[in-house]
Amino acid sequence: MAKTVTKSAGKSAVKVKPKAVAKPAAKTASAKPAAGKSAPKTAKAKPAKKPALKLSMLKPSVNNMAVRVFARAAGFDAAETDAWGHTRSPEYIARNPAHLTPMIEDKGLPRGVLWESCAIMQYLANKHGLEKFYPKAPAKRAMVDSAMFYLIGTLYPYVARATYPALGFPHYAGEVGHSDAHPDKKSEAQKAAMAAIAEPLEVFHSFFRDGKPFIGGKHPSIADIRLAATLEFLAVIDYALPKWAKEYMAAIEKKLGKAYAEPAGDVRGYIAYVRSQAKASA
Ligand SMILES: N[C@@H](CCC(=O)N[C@@H](CS)C(=O)NCC(=O)O)C(=O)O
């Protein structure tokens, strides 16, 4: 497996507050100040160590892009393993029977690994106190959760059905990819999914953002990262995004800088590649 160690949190990326920076629990438990008390001041405070993260990922995937953006924006020292071609190997399946990426490895987890992009971001934000990305107040947190569940359960299936055929993803667990229906029927289903995107997309704007720059308020939350990453795929079908969505994506990229642009570059590069292939064979 190819291993790439990413540089996390560039200049423009969000800095993790020292309080939020995690160290491996076993080593640091005794050094942790009591709740509510600040750490004793030392003459020369060492720069906070970035929390380590082991992530198996696929570069062309927006499910992966969400976690990769979050890891960089939150300042993790992320070691990324490119799992392309390995997700169905016996070794991978022994750890992750769902054979999915993104997947993190963490000794604190009951089974040592965790998949599902939103669950990964929720876990890391909880573990490291990253409230800027995932508010702690129950009502605010509920809105972020609702936006993410709505995305995974409603918007994403439409986006997948509309874009996966054009992206050349063979393993989509949906009717477009797997059914043995006539190609015309598949094309009809793809078009219907494309048409269905507009309604849930508008819900993110009118209900979840509700006049705020981001679902998270002034700062992008994990739901915003998940939404912006999802919308990246729509370029492959030349989907006409509404003006607000284009501005919203640009605002997230501006706010998160390299943390967003680098993983987005992998997705955009893949889209450019499949489009050039499609042109060449036309
Ligand atoms: N709902 C999941 C979707 C994960 C997913 O579909 N991952 C795909 C890449 S986009 C994958 O790893 N596929 C490899 C395989 O099934 O072997 C998430 O948000 O993480």
The ligand as a Tripos MOL2 file, in Angstrom:
@<TRIPOS>MOLECULE
LIG
   20    19     1     0     0
SMALL
NO_CHARGES

@<TRIPOS>ATOM
      1 N1        -21.4690    6.6110    3.7850 N.3       1 LIG1
      2 C1        -20.0810    6.2910    3.6770 C.3       1 LIG1
      3 C2        -19.7480    5.9270    2.2550 C.3       1 LIG1
      4 C3        -18.3590    5.3550    2.1280 C.3       1 LIG1
      5 C4        -18.0650    4.8350    0.7330 C.2       1 LIG1
      6 O1        -18.9960    4.6270   -0.0780 O.2       1 LIG1
      7 N2        -16.7890    4.6080    0.4650 N.am      1 LIG1
      8 C5        -16.3660    4.1200   -0.8480 C.3       1 LIG1
      9 C6        -15.5930    5.1790   -1.5860 C.3       1 LIG1
     10 S1        -16.6470    6.5370   -2.0090 S.3       1 LIG1
     11 C7        -15.4000    2.9580   -0.6670 C.2       1 LIG1
     12 O2        -14.5320    3.0130    0.1740 O.2       1 LIG1
     13 N3        -15.5340    1.9120   -1.4930 N.am      1 LIG1
     14 C8        -14.6040    0.8280   -1.5310 C.3       1 LIG1
     15 C9        -15.2570   -0.5170   -1.5670 C.2       1 LIG1
     16 O3        -16.4810   -0.6100   -1.3910 O.co2     1 LIG1
     17 O4        -14.5130   -1.4880   -1.7360 O.co2     1 LIG1
     18 C10       -19.2410    7.4800    4.2010 C.2       1 LIG1
     19 O5        -19.7560    8.5900    4.2090 O.co2     1 LIG1
     20 O6        -18.1130    7.2700    4.6350 O.co2     1 LIG1
@<TRIPOS>BOND
     1     1     2 1
     2     2     3 1
     3     2    18 1
     4     3     4 1
     5     4     5 1
     6     5     6 2
     7     5     7 1
     8     7     8 1
     9     8     9 1
    10     8    11 1
    11     9    10 1
    12    11    12 2
    13    11    13 1
    14    13    14 1
    15    14    15 1
    16    15    16 2
    17    15    17 1
    18    18    19 2
    19    18    20 1
@<TRIPOS>SUBSTRUCTURE
     1 LIG1         1 GROUP 0 **** ****
